[in-house]
Amino acid sequence: MRIGLALGLVAALAVVVACKKHIAVTSVEELPYPACSSDAVASAPIASGHLRAGETAREKDVVERFHVDRDACNQYVYDGREEWHLMGADIEVVYDAQMMPLRAWKRMTIPGVARADGDADIRRYELRTREPSIKRRDKDGHVTYELLKIGGKTAPPEGTRVAAVIGPGRGVLTMWLKQAHLAVGQKRRDLVLDFREMVETLSDVTLTREEDEFEPSLGRSVRVYTIYGREPVFADENDVVIGDLAGLRPSASVSTPEPPPIPTYGPPDPIGTP
């Protein structure tokens, strides 16, 4: 009982600390969507992936699809969707010509619910302002605003620009790997927005390129990167993510049938929502 109580107190303390990095405000600066003019030429594809849980994965029904395009303004737009039986997550991230994120968007839905929108929780992350901000619309339609403060013991000074984002799925890490362009053994620390969880974090995170490894399930050598000093991910020779140590693999390499898709609850709308 004492151990359980201690663990509960630690968890509660973690929530309190995280909340101190989220400052509730009545409004945030609204910047225009970072898009080219209407007469811009069509986007050029840069990277894409279709990943799903392999034989060694703990969760067997995870499926992820993503693609990256470059527009006429030399901006990059990442679109991705991750789904499993408990949740679907759609994300979009817009990057500048140096692959620095400008704006991110996430929609989380729950399969099987009665509502037509899938109980959607929609969040926009503005990264071009002095302080990154969140605009959120919850499943009941309530809109709230927060400013994000930097956490971590060795975080960079306030006002340092966010250099990368970590979101649902592994594909979005492709942009950080391409921007960093590390050689084997190199590492770098960047200010990173991690919005995988319900409570987002903004902190200094280390990206390391480890020794390349031969991956038997793929029959090829892969580049190995770690984030936070853990969470190894695999990438190809172009730094496009193709899996991770937890068992995510290119769909074509997985022998089991792909799980049936879950409801999408309409197309993503990163410009018009939240």
N, C-alpha and C positions, 0 to 999 in steps of 0.2 A: 504493500500500500504506500509506503514512504517513497519507493522508487517511482510508482505511478504518479504520485502527487508532485514529485520533483520534475518529472518529465512534463506534466501539465503546466507547471509554473514556467518552465523554460519556453514552452510553446507560446504561452500567453505573453511572456516578455518579448519574444520575437515579433509577435503581432504589434505590440506597443511600439517597439523600435521602428518597425516598418512604417507604421502610421505617422510617426514623427517626420518621415521623409515625404509624406503626402500632405500638402498644405491645402485645405479646402478654401476655395475663393468663390466669389459670386459670378465671376466671368473671367475669361482669358482672351488674349489677343487673337483675333480671327484673321488669318492670312489667306490670300487666295490659293486655291489648289495649284501646285507647281506644274502647270501644263504648258505645252507649246501652243502657238497660234493655231487656229482652225485650218489654215492652209498648209500646215506642216506635212512633210512626206510620211509615208507609213513607217511604222517601227520595224527595226531589224532584230531578229531573234539572237540572243547571246548565249543562253543556257536553258536547259529544261531537265526535268526528272520525273520519274514515276517510281516511287519507292513503296515497299510494303514489308510487313513483318515476315522474316524468314523462320527457318526451323528452330533457331536458338532464341528467338524473341520471347519475352515473357508475355506480352500482350499479342495474341495471334491475329487480331483483326485490324491492325493499324495500316492505313493506306494514306499515302501522301503524293500529291502532284504539284509541280511548280514550274514556272517558266519566267525568264528574264528577257525583257526587250529594251533596246536602246532607241530613243526617239530622235527627232531632228534637232533637238536642243542639246544632244549628247547627254541627256539625263537617262537614268536606268530605272525601269519599273519592274519590281518583283511582285508576282502574283502567286499565291500558294493556297492550297487547301489540305488540311489534315483531318481525317475522320476515323472514328472507331465507334463501338456500339453505344458509348455513353455521351459522345459529344462530337460536333463538327466545328471546325475553326477555319475561317477564311481570313487571309491577311493580304494586305498590299503595302509595299514600302516604296517610296520614290526617293531616288538617290541623285546627287549632282554628277557632274562629269568626272569627279575624282572618287566616285563611289562612296561619298559621305551621305548618310541618310538625312533627308529633309523632312519627311513626314511618314508616319506609319498609321495603319488602320487595321482593326481586328473586329470580327464578328463571331461570337460563339453561340451556337444553337444546340438544342437538346432533341435528339430524335425520339419520336413516339409521343410527344406532347400534343395536346389538342389544338393549341393556338396555331394560327396560320403562319406566324413568324418564327415558330420554334423556340419561343421564350428568348428571343435574341437579346444578347448583351453586346452593345456596340461601343467601341472606343476609338478615339482619334488621338494620336500622339503628335503634337507639334514640336518639331526639333529645330526650327529656324529662329526661335525667339531666344532672348537672353536666358530665360529659365524654361526648360522643357515643360510642357503642360499636357494634361489629359482632359478631354471632353468625353463624357460617358453618358449613354442612354441605356438605362437598365430595362429589364423585361416588362416593367410596368409603365415605361415611357417617361420616367423621371430623368431629367438631364442635370448632371452635376459637373463641377469643374475642380481641378486640382493642379497645383504646381508641384513639380518633382524636385526634390533636393538630393544631393549626392550623398551616398552612404559608403561604408567601407573605411578601414583604418588608414589606408594610404591613398585615399581618393584625391584626384586632381583638384585644383582650385575651382570654386564656383565660376560659372561662365565658360568653362572649357566645353568645346563643341562635342556632341555625341558623335562618335566615330563609327559605331556599328550597332546593330540591333540583334537580339536573339528572340525569336518568336516561336509559336507552335510549329512543329516539324523541324527537320534538319536542313532543308533546302536553302532557307534564308541565310544560313552561314556561308553559302557560296560567295556572297558579295563581300563579306569580311575577308575570306581567304584570298579572293582576287585582289582586293585593295591592298592587303598586307604583303602579298607576294613574297612569302618567306622562303628562305633556303633551309635545308635540313639542319636542325639544331638551333635555328633562330627563334626568337620570341619577341612579343611586343605587348605593351599594356595600353589599353584604350578605355575611354569612357564609353560604357555600353548600357543601352536600355534593354533590359530583359523583361519581356511582357508575356512570358509563357504562363505565369501563374495569375491568380485573381488579384494579388497585390504585386504590382510591378516594382522593380528595383532599378536604380540608376547608380552604377558603381564602376570602379576601375577594375577591369578584367584582363587577365593574361591569356593571350593566344600563343600556343607553342607548336612548332612543326617538329614532330618526332621523326625517328628513322622510318623510311619507307618499309612496308612489310608485304609479304606475299599472303594474300587472303585466299585460302583454299576454296571457300564457297563461291568465289568469283573466278578462280583460276588465273589470277593476275596479281601483279604488284599494285599497291595502292599507297597514296600519300596519307599519312596519319597526322591529325591535328588534335590537340586537346584544348579545352576551354576550362577556366577555373582550376587548372591543374588536374583535371579529371575529364570525364565525358569525352572519350575518344571518338572522333568521326573520321570517315574515310572519304577521300576525294580522288578524282582521276587526274590525269596529267595537265588538265586545264583548270584545276582547282574547283571543279563542279562536284558538289557532295553526292556520293553514291551509296552511302550507308553509314552505319556506326557499329560500335562494339556491342551494343545491346541487341543487335540482330536485324536491324533495318537493312534491306538490300534492294537493288534494282528489281522491279517486278518481273522482268523477263528471266531472272536467275532463280526465282522461287518456284518450286515444283507444285506446291499446293494451289488449289483454285483461289482466285481472288474473292474476298468477301463481297456480298451484295452491297451496292451503294446505299448510304443512308440518305434521308431527305435533305435537299439543299435549301428549302424554304425561300426560293427566289434567288435571282442573281445578286452577287455582292454590289453594294453601292457606296464605294469609298468617297465619292465626291459629294453625294447628297446626304449622307448620314455620318455621324449622329446628329 
